[in-house]
């Protein structure tokens, strides 16, 4: 399993708020041959999105506790960026996650 801690996320909201919210140390991404897990903390606590990894670089994720679903795409194999959309409760938008260097220890 590869783990990236302190990823950087650009989150876009489709609600008329400012066009981008840049979050440093926004969370953690874990990817192995079976699964992807994206976790972060917001004002209401920890959020965990999980999805299957079929090896294609395209992920469909869910966060049942938040009524959330999302997609992420890694267009370059082993690339540093994941991009996609999210819907959580009544909110929706897009996100881009910069992985950086994996945590090796």
WOVENNOR-V65400 format. One record per helix or strand of 2 or more residues. SS is the DSSP state (helix for helix, strand for strand). FROM is the first residue (numbers start at 0). TO is the last residue. If there is no record, write none. Layout:
<<SS	FROM	TO> <SS	FROM	TO>>
This chain:
<<strand	1	12> <strand	20	30> <strand	34	41> <strand	44	51> <strand	57	62> <helix	63	65> <strand	67	72> <strand	80	87> <strand	90	97>>
